Amino acid sequence: MARQRIKTDFAVIGSGLAGLNFALRVAEKGEVIVLTKKYKTDANTNYAQGGIAAVFGPDDSFESHIEDTVKAGAGISNHEAVKVMVEEGPKLVKELMDIGVKFSTRKVDGKEVLDLWQEGGHSHRRILHAQDLTGREIERALLARVREQSNIRIFENFFVIDLAVDDGRCVGVYAIDEQTNEMIIISAGVVMLAAGGGGQVYLHTTNPPIATGDGIAIGFNAGCSVGNLEFVQFHPTTLYSRKPRERNLLISEAVRGEGGILIDKRGRRFMEEIHPDKELAPRDVVARAIDRVLKETGDEYVFLDIRHISAEKIKEKFPNIYRMCLEENIDITSEPIPVVPAAHYLCGGVATDLWGKTELDGLYAAGEVAYTGVHGANRLASNSLLEALVFSSRAARASLEDFKPAEPENIPEYRVDKCCPDGEEVVVAHLVKEIKHTMWDYVGIVRSDARLEKALKRFPIILEDIQEVIDSGGVSRRSLEARNMAILGYLITHSAYQRKESRGLHYNRDHPETLDLFKKPTILKKEELWNLP
């Protein structure tokens, strides 16, 4: 059956920092369509509280930022990628300020200066922030600038289901317009993959409901290699709540940076026994410490205590966290905050070079969906927004050289003929729940060979069940999200099973040592695994 076809110069999948920054930088050279499966503000960027790390402090240096990043990466960061990010970052952050991003400032000797925070793993104050809603402020400014560009169009409620590939080149995308329930084929000279991460594969996550790993799954399906997916960052401190939530509410790293301490229910400051940096230890160390306390005590949460900080300072520095906790009947100026770890960030993704190029000609990737090698085995706090900014800017520059006009006739019809509203909701919901529990129970903060083997056995069965739903009822957003979650879950599990050691965010209790044999990234290729649907 004939599909509606749209032709553009640049198709951008995702409306967060990486996607919008790329769109703005290529817009003067051609028409741009930004596709987002929900609303334009529904991106992980919008939920980033902490800030963006860059060298602005008078006593800071590129060398120090590079050293901190590589140290957190536990020996497998790409040094060249780290150097590029750190050295190109400050100029690009200034460009964000030029388009209207308002970072928090403070007065020093009567002059307004940037209010730089220090977070775990950083040796200096280098975190630019907009109170505790930095991502939202960046998203606001980028969207405001996008609205001024006549040749950038944002298609909301467009779910990209697969990439169109012709003779080794990505030539467009297949998408569902959820408002009309039509399949749309978009041909493009360049496709930018900026679809974010996949925290929703876990039972507990800080990610919004849209973060189902779509970009990584469709990139892998199209033939791109993926790297380092075993390194899942669990944010140590998310608000514990008895209310059912689509995502855990994040208590920013900056709260610990400003003096917050972690205590168990008996008041013991347990991080003093774990790491010399105490609460400012790298996130993986803090998350495992909390996980151990919870397992040893049987408690459901520990406390993050900032009662020793003045109420005025708390409300000034963390207005959103203060308000959010009040909604849970917790006054953080007078009582400690109950917190638990939750899946927060994927350090791996679709493999790219230093210019955001993937293995497919015409396809670029940046942001959480991409694997640049910057983070290695663990991401340093507030480096994610910087990575997205730097490598989406580089991808824009490179794509202008790589650009070839779109050729709609080169895109075949999609292999599934039917496009239908979400059907079999009960079956799909059950399968999604199974994915989340499998990942949380077997591929979580602390892993073992036996747990990983159980997960590896489950995922082919789950994928087969999902494919039966698609084959019988046609494609729908929920069924394809479930497919993408299962693919990502399998890839994370497979990567973790291959790494017979513990390094950074990956901790396997059967292999607690760190080995030189595994001082390298984990790269997976589709042809080396099973024939995924």
C-alpha positions as CSV (number, residue, x, y, z in Angstrom):
1,M,0.0,0.0,0.0
2,A,1.2,3.5,-0.8
3,R,2.5,5.6,2.0
4,Q,2.8,9.3,2.5
5,R,6.3,10.4,1.6
6,I,8.1,13.5,2.8
7,K,11.4,14.7,1.5
8,T,13.9,16.8,3.6
9,D,17.6,17.6,3.8
10,F,18.1,16.7,7.4
11,A,16.0,14.4,9.6
12,V,16.7,14.6,13.3
13,I,15.4,12.0,15.7
14,G,15.0,13.5,19.1
15,S,14.3,17.0,20.5
16,G,16.9,17.2,23.4
17,L,20.1,19.1,23.5
18,A,21.9,17.0,20.9
19,G,19.0,17.0,18.4
20,L,18.1,20.7,18.7
21,N,21.7,21.9,18.7
22,F,22.4,19.9,15.5
23,A,19.2,21.2,13.9
24,L,20.2,24.8,14.5
25,R,23.7,24.3,13.2
26,V,22.6,22.8,9.8
27,A,19.5,24.8,9.3
28,E,21.2,27.5,7.3
29,K,22.2,24.9,4.7
30,G,18.9,23.1,4.2
31,E,15.5,22.1,5.4
32,V,15.3,20.3,8.8
33,I,12.6,18.0,10.3
34,V,12.9,17.2,14.0
35,L,10.9,14.1,15.0
36,T,9.9,13.5,18.5
37,K,7.6,10.7,19.6
38,K,5.8,12.8,22.2
39,Y,6.0,16.5,22.7
40,K,9.0,18.6,21.8
41,T,9.9,19.2,25.5
42,D,9.8,15.4,26.2
43,A,13.5,14.8,26.2
44,N,16.0,13.6,28.9
45,T,17.6,17.0,28.6
46,N,14.5,18.6,30.1
47,Y,15.0,16.5,33.3
48,A,18.7,17.1,33.8
49,Q,19.0,18.9,37.2
50,G,22.7,19.1,38.0
51,G,24.4,21.1,35.2
52,I,27.0,21.1,32.5
53,A,30.7,20.7,33.3
54,A,33.2,23.0,31.6
55,V,36.4,24.8,32.6
56,F,35.5,28.3,33.6
57,G,37.0,28.6,37.1
58,P,40.2,30.6,37.6
59,D,42.0,27.7,39.2
60,D,40.7,25.1,36.9
61,S,42.3,23.7,33.8
62,F,41.7,21.4,30.8
63,E,44.3,19.0,32.1
64,S,42.4,18.7,35.4
65,H,39.0,18.1,33.7
66,I,40.5,15.5,31.4
67,E,42.2,13.8,34.3
68,D,39.0,13.7,36.3
69,T,37.0,12.3,33.3
70,V,39.6,9.6,32.5
71,K,39.9,8.6,36.2
72,A,36.1,8.1,36.4
73,G,36.2,6.1,33.2
74,A,38.3,3.4,34.9
75,G,40.9,2.9,32.2
76,I,38.8,2.5,29.1
77,S,37.9,6.1,28.1
78,N,38.8,7.2,24.6
79,H,41.5,9.9,25.6
80,E,41.2,11.7,22.3
81,A,37.4,12.0,22.6
82,V,37.8,13.3,26.2
83,K,40.3,15.9,25.1
84,V,38.0,17.1,22.3
85,M,35.1,17.4,24.6
86,V,36.9,19.2,27.4
87,E,38.8,21.6,25.1
88,E,35.9,22.5,22.8
89,G,33.3,22.6,25.6
90,P,33.8,26.1,27.0
91,K,33.5,27.9,23.7
92,L,30.3,26.0,22.9
93,V,28.8,26.6,26.4
94,K,29.4,30.3,25.8
95,E,27.5,30.0,22.6
96,L,24.6,28.5,24.6
97,M,24.7,31.7,26.8
98,D,24.7,33.8,23.6
99,I,21.4,32.3,22.5
100,G,19.8,32.9,25.8
101,V,20.7,30.2,28.3
102,K,20.7,31.8,31.7
103,F,23.1,30.0,34.1
104,S,23.0,30.9,37.8
105,T,25.4,33.6,39.0
106,R,26.6,35.0,42.3
107,K,28.2,38.3,43.3
108,V,31.9,38.5,44.1
109,D,33.3,41.9,44.9
110,G,30.2,43.5,43.5
111,K,30.5,41.6,40.1
112,E,28.2,38.9,38.8
113,V,30.2,35.7,38.2
114,L,29.1,32.2,37.3
115,D,28.0,30.2,40.3
116,L,30.1,27.0,39.7
117,W,29.1,23.9,41.6
118,Q,31.4,20.9,42.5
119,E,30.1,17.4,42.1
120,G,31.3,13.9,42.8
121,G,34.6,13.0,41.0
122,H,35.4,16.6,40.0
123,S,38.5,18.1,41.6
124,H,37.3,21.7,41.0
125,R,34.1,23.7,40.9
126,R,33.2,23.6,37.2
127,I,29.5,22.8,37.0
128,L,27.4,25.6,35.4
129,H,23.8,25.3,36.4
130,A,20.5,27.1,36.3
131,Q,19.5,26.5,39.9
132,D,18.5,22.9,39.9
133,L,16.7,22.9,36.5
134,T,19.6,23.3,34.2
135,G,18.3,20.9,31.5
136,R,15.0,22.7,31.3
137,E,16.7,26.1,30.9
138,I,18.9,24.8,28.0
139,E,15.8,23.2,26.4
140,R,13.8,26.4,26.7
141,A,16.5,28.5,25.1
142,L,17.1,26.0,22.2
143,L,13.4,25.7,21.5
144,A,13.0,29.5,21.5
145,R,15.8,29.7,18.9
146,V,14.3,26.9,16.8
147,R,11.0,28.7,16.6
148,E,12.8,31.6,14.9
149,Q,14.0,29.3,12.1
150,S,11.6,29.0,9.2
151,N,13.3,26.0,7.8
152,I,13.1,23.9,11.0
153,R,9.9,21.9,11.5
154,I,9.2,19.9,14.6
155,F,6.9,16.9,14.1
156,E,5.4,15.9,17.5
157,N,3.9,12.5,18.1
158,F,6.0,11.0,15.4
159,F,7.4,7.6,16.4
160,V,10.4,6.5,14.3
161,I,10.1,2.8,14.0
162,D,13.2,2.0,11.8
163,L,15.9,3.5,9.7
164,A,15.7,3.3,5.9
165,V,19.0,1.9,4.5
166,D,20.0,1.7,0.8
167,D,23.4,0.2,-0.3
168,G,25.1,1.0,3.0
169,R,23.7,4.5,3.4
170,C,21.0,5.7,5.7
171,V,18.5,7.5,3.4
172,G,15.6,8.2,5.7
173,V,13.3,6.9,8.3
174,Y,10.0,5.1,8.7
175,A,7.7,6.7,11.3
176,I,4.2,6.5,12.6
177,D,2.2,9.7,12.8
178,E,0.2,8.9,16.0
179,Q,-2.3,11.6,15.3
180,T,-3.5,10.0,12.1
181,N,-2.1,6.5,12.7
182,E,-0.5,6.6,9.3
183,M,2.9,5.2,8.3
184,I,5.1,8.0,7.0
185,I,8.3,7.6,5.0
186,I,10.7,10.5,5.3
187,S,13.7,10.6,2.9
188,A,16.7,12.7,4.0
189,G,20.2,13.5,2.8
190,V,21.4,13.1,6.4
191,V,19.8,11.5,9.5
192,M,20.8,12.5,13.0
193,L,20.1,10.0,15.7
194,A,19.6,11.9,19.0
195,A,16.9,9.8,20.6
196,G,18.4,9.6,24.1
197,G,18.8,6.6,26.4
198,G,16.8,3.7,27.7
199,G,16.4,3.8,31.4
200,Q,12.8,2.6,31.1
201,V,14.2,-1.0,30.6
202,Y,14.7,-0.9,34.4
203,L,12.0,-1.2,37.1
204,H,13.4,2.0,38.8
205,T,14.7,4.8,36.7
206,T,15.0,8.6,36.6
207,N,14.2,8.7,32.9
208,P,10.9,9.8,31.5
209,P,8.5,7.3,29.9
210,I,9.8,8.0,26.4
211,A,13.3,6.7,27.2
212,T,12.8,3.2,25.9
213,G,16.0,2.8,24.0
214,D,14.5,3.3,20.5
215,G,17.6,5.0,19.0
216,I,20.0,2.3,20.1
217,A,17.6,-0.5,18.9
218,I,16.9,0.9,15.5
219,G,20.6,1.8,15.0
220,F,21.6,-1.7,15.9
221,N,18.9,-3.2,13.7
222,A,20.2,-1.1,10.8
223,G,23.7,-2.5,11.1
224,C,25.5,-0.1,13.5
225,S,27.8,-1.5,16.1
226,V,27.1,-0.6,19.7
227,G,29.6,-0.2,22.5
228,N,30.0,-0.4,26.3
229,L,26.3,-1.0,27.0
230,E,27.1,-2.9,30.2
231,F,28.0,0.3,31.9
232,V,24.7,1.5,33.2
233,Q,24.9,4.4,35.7
234,F,22.5,4.1,38.6
235,H,21.9,7.5,40.2
236,P,22.5,6.9,43.9
237,T,19.9,9.3,45.2
238,T,16.4,9.3,43.9
239,L,13.4,10.2,46.0
240,Y,11.9,7.1,47.6
241,S,8.1,7.2,47.2
242,R,5.3,4.7,48.0
243,K,3.3,6.3,45.2
244,P,3.4,4.5,41.8
245,R,5.5,6.7,39.4
246,E,6.5,6.5,35.8
247,R,10.0,7.7,36.8
248,N,11.9,8.2,40.1
249,L,12.4,11.8,41.1
250,L,16.1,12.7,41.0
251,I,17.9,14.3,43.9
252,S,20.8,16.0,42.2
253,E,24.4,15.2,42.8
254,A,24.8,18.9,43.7
255,V,22.9,18.4,46.9
256,R,25.8,16.2,48.1
257,G,28.3,18.7,46.6
258,E,26.8,21.4,48.8
259,G,27.3,19.2,51.9
260,G,24.5,16.6,52.0
261,I,25.5,13.4,53.9
262,L,24.2,9.9,53.6
263,I,23.0,8.0,56.7
264,D,21.1,4.8,57.3
265,K,18.0,4.6,59.5
266,R,20.2,4.3,62.6
267,G,22.0,7.5,61.7
268,R,25.3,5.9,60.7
269,R,27.2,7.9,58.0
270,F,28.2,4.8,56.1
271,M,30.2,6.5,53.3
272,E,32.9,7.4,55.7
273,E,33.8,3.7,55.8
274,I,33.6,3.2,52.0
275,H,35.6,5.9,50.2
276,P,38.0,8.8,51.1
277,D,35.7,11.2,49.2
278,K,32.7,10.0,51.2
279,E,29.5,11.3,49.6
280,L,31.4,12.8,46.7
281,A,32.8,9.4,45.6
282,P,31.9,8.4,42.0
283,R,28.3,7.5,41.5
284,D,29.0,3.8,41.1
285,V,30.7,3.6,44.4
286,V,27.9,5.5,46.2
287,A,25.1,3.4,44.5
288,R,26.8,0.1,45.4
289,A,27.3,1.3,49.0
290,I,23.6,2.2,49.3
291,D,22.6,-1.1,47.6
292,R,24.7,-3.0,50.2
293,V,23.2,-1.1,53.1
294,L,19.7,-1.9,51.9
295,K,20.5,-5.6,51.4
296,E,22.2,-5.9,54.8
297,T,19.5,-4.1,56.8
298,G,16.4,-5.0,54.7
299,D,15.5,-1.3,54.6
300,E,13.8,0.1,51.6
301,Y,15.8,3.4,51.6
302,V,18.6,5.4,53.2
303,F,18.6,9.1,54.1
304,L,20.2,12.1,52.4
305,D,20.5,14.7,55.2
306,I,21.0,18.4,54.5
307,R,19.4,19.7,57.7
308,H,22.7,21.3,58.7
309,I,22.4,23.7,55.7
310,S,20.3,26.8,56.3
311,A,16.7,26.7,55.1
312,E,17.4,29.9,53.1
313,K,20.3,28.4,51.2
314,I,18.4,25.2,50.5
315,K,15.4,27.1,49.0
316,E,17.8,29.3,47.0
317,K,20.0,26.5,45.6
318,F,17.4,23.7,45.2
319,P,14.0,25.3,44.8
320,N,12.7,22.5,42.5
321,I,13.9,19.7,44.8
322,Y,12.5,21.5,47.8
323,R,9.1,21.9,46.1
324,M,9.1,18.3,44.8
325,C,9.8,16.9,48.3
326,L,7.1,19.1,49.8
327,E,4.6,17.4,47.5
328,E,5.6,14.1,49.2
329,N,5.1,15.8,52.6
330,I,8.9,16.0,53.2
331,D,10.3,19.3,54.3
332,I,14.0,18.9,53.5
333,T,15.0,21.9,55.7
334,S,13.9,20.0,58.8
335,E,13.9,16.3,57.9
336,P,16.2,13.9,55.9
337,I,15.3,12.8,52.4
338,P,14.5,9.1,51.9
339,V,16.5,8.0,48.8
340,V,17.1,4.9,46.7
341,P,19.3,4.2,43.6
342,A,17.7,4.1,40.1
343,A,18.9,3.6,36.5
344,H,19.9,6.9,35.2
345,Y,22.3,6.9,32.3
346,L,23.7,4.6,29.6
347,C,27.5,5.2,29.1
348,G,27.3,3.1,25.9
349,G,25.3,3.3,22.7
350,V,25.6,3.4,18.9
351,A,29.3,3.6,18.1
352,T,30.5,6.8,16.5
353,D,33.8,8.4,15.6
354,L,35.0,11.8,16.9
355,W,32.7,13.6,14.4
356,G,29.5,11.7,15.4
357,K,29.6,9.5,12.3
358,T,28.3,6.0,12.6
359,E,29.2,3.0,10.5
360,L,26.3,3.8,8.1
361,D,27.0,6.6,5.7
362,G,24.6,9.5,6.2
363,L,23.8,8.5,9.8
364,Y,25.1,10.5,12.7
365,A,24.5,10.1,16.4
366,A,25.1,12.2,19.5
367,G,24.0,12.4,23.1
368,E,23.0,9.5,25.3
369,V,22.2,7.3,22.3
370,A,25.8,7.4,21.1
371,Y,29.0,5.7,22.2
372,T,31.9,8.2,21.8
373,G,34.2,6.6,24.3
374,V,34.2,9.7,26.5
375,H,32.7,8.1,29.6
376,G,34.6,4.8,29.6
377,A,33.3,2.6,32.4
378,N,31.7,5.4,34.3
379,R,30.4,8.9,33.5
380,L,31.6,11.9,35.5
381,A,28.7,13.9,36.8
382,S,27.5,16.7,34.4
383,N,29.7,15.5,31.5
384,S,26.6,14.2,29.6
385,L,25.2,17.6,28.6
386,L,28.7,18.6,27.6
387,E,29.2,15.5,25.5
388,A,25.9,16.0,23.8
389,L,26.7,19.7,23.0
390,V,30.2,19.1,21.7
391,F,29.6,16.0,19.5
392,S,26.3,17.2,18.1
393,S,28.1,20.4,17.0
394,R,30.9,18.3,15.4
395,A,28.3,16.1,13.7
396,A,26.7,19.2,12.2
397,R,30.0,20.3,10.8
398,A,30.8,16.8,9.4
399,S,27.3,16.2,8.0
400,L,27.5,19.3,5.8
401,E,30.5,17.8,4.0
402,D,28.9,14.3,3.9
403,F,25.5,15.7,2.6
404,K,23.9,14.1,-0.4
405,P,20.4,15.2,-1.6
406,A,17.6,12.9,-0.6
407,E,16.4,10.4,-3.1
408,P,12.9,9.3,-2.1
409,E,12.8,6.6,-4.8
410,N,15.6,4.7,-3.0
411,I,13.4,4.0,0.0
412,P,11.4,0.8,-0.2
413,E,8.0,0.2,1.4
414,Y,8.1,-0.9,5.0
415,R,8.1,-4.6,5.6
416,V,5.0,-4.6,7.8
417,D,1.9,-3.5,6.0
418,K,-0.5,-2.8,8.9
419,C,-0.3,0.2,11.2
420,C,-2.8,0.1,13.9
421,P,-3.7,1.8,17.2
422,D,-2.2,0.1,20.3
423,G,-3.7,-3.3,20.5
424,E,-3.1,-6.3,22.8
425,E,-2.4,-3.7,25.5
426,V,-2.6,-6.3,28.3
427,V,-0.1,-8.6,26.6
428,V,2.3,-5.8,25.7
429,A,2.1,-4.4,29.2
430,H,2.9,-7.8,30.7
431,L,5.9,-8.2,28.4
432,V,7.2,-4.7,29.3
433,K,6.8,-5.5,33.0
434,E,8.8,-8.7,32.5
435,I,11.6,-6.8,30.8
436,K,11.8,-4.3,33.6
437,H,11.8,-6.9,36.4
438,T,14.4,-9.1,34.5
439,M,16.7,-6.1,34.1
440,W,16.3,-5.0,37.7
441,D,16.7,-8.4,39.3
442,Y,19.4,-9.9,37.1
443,V,21.3,-7.0,35.3
444,G,21.2,-4.4,38.1
445,I,23.7,-2.7,40.4
446,V,25.3,-6.0,41.5
447,R,25.5,-8.8,38.9
448,S,26.5,-12.4,38.8
449,D,27.1,-15.0,36.0
450,A,24.0,-17.0,37.0
451,R,21.8,-13.9,37.0
452,L,23.1,-12.8,33.6
453,E,22.6,-16.2,32.2
454,K,18.9,-16.2,33.4
455,A,18.4,-12.9,31.6
456,L,20.1,-14.1,28.4
457,K,17.7,-17.0,28.3
458,R,14.6,-14.8,28.8
459,F,15.2,-12.2,26.1
460,P,14.8,-14.3,23.0
461,I,11.5,-15.6,24.4
462,I,10.3,-12.1,25.2
463,L,11.3,-10.9,21.7
464,E,9.5,-13.8,20.1
465,D,6.3,-13.0,22.0
466,I,6.5,-9.3,21.0
467,Q,7.0,-10.2,17.4
468,E,3.9,-12.4,17.5
469,V,1.9,-9.4,18.7
470,I,3.3,-7.2,15.9
471,D,2.7,-9.9,13.2
472,S,-0.9,-10.5,14.3
473,G,-1.9,-6.9,15.0
474,G,0.3,-4.7,13.0
475,V,2.8,-2.1,14.2
476,S,2.0,0.3,17.0
477,R,4.0,2.5,19.3
478,R,3.7,0.3,22.4
479,S,4.5,-2.9,20.7
480,L,7.5,-1.4,19.0
481,E,8.7,0.3,22.2
482,A,8.5,-3.2,23.8
483,R,10.6,-4.6,20.9
484,N,13.2,-1.8,21.4
485,M,13.3,-2.3,25.2
486,A,13.8,-6.1,24.7
487,I,16.6,-5.5,22.2
488,L,18.3,-3.0,24.4
489,G,17.9,-5.2,27.5
490,Y,19.5,-8.1,25.6
491,L,22.4,-6.0,24.4
492,I,23.1,-4.7,27.9
493,T,22.9,-8.2,29.3
494,H,25.1,-9.7,26.5
495,S,27.7,-7.0,27.0
496,A,27.7,-7.5,30.8
497,Y,28.1,-11.3,30.4
498,Q,31.1,-10.8,28.1
499,R,33.0,-8.7,30.6
500,K,34.4,-11.3,33.1
501,E,35.6,-8.7,35.6
502,S,34.4,-5.7,37.6
503,R,35.2,-2.2,36.3
504,G,33.5,1.1,36.9
505,L,29.7,0.8,36.7
506,H,29.8,-3.0,35.9
507,Y,30.2,-5.0,39.1
508,N,30.0,-8.8,38.9
509,R,30.4,-10.5,42.3
510,D,31.8,-13.6,40.6
511,H,34.6,-11.6,39.1
512,P,35.3,-8.8,41.6
513,E,38.8,-8.0,40.2
514,T,39.7,-5.6,37.5
515,L,41.8,-7.2,34.7
516,D,44.1,-5.8,32.0
517,L,42.6,-8.4,29.7
518,F,39.4,-6.4,29.7
519,K,40.9,-2.9,29.5
520,K,39.0,-2.3,26.3
521,P,35.5,-1.4,25.2
522,T,32.9,-4.1,24.5
523,I,31.6,-3.8,20.9
524,L,28.6,-5.8,19.7
525,K,27.7,-6.3,16.0
526,K,24.3,-7.6,14.9
527,E,25.8,-10.3,12.6
528,E,27.6,-11.7,15.6
529,L,24.4,-12.2,17.6
530,W,21.1,-13.8,16.6
531,N,19.0,-12.5,13.8
532,L,16.9,-10.0,15.7
533,P,13.4,-9.2,14.3
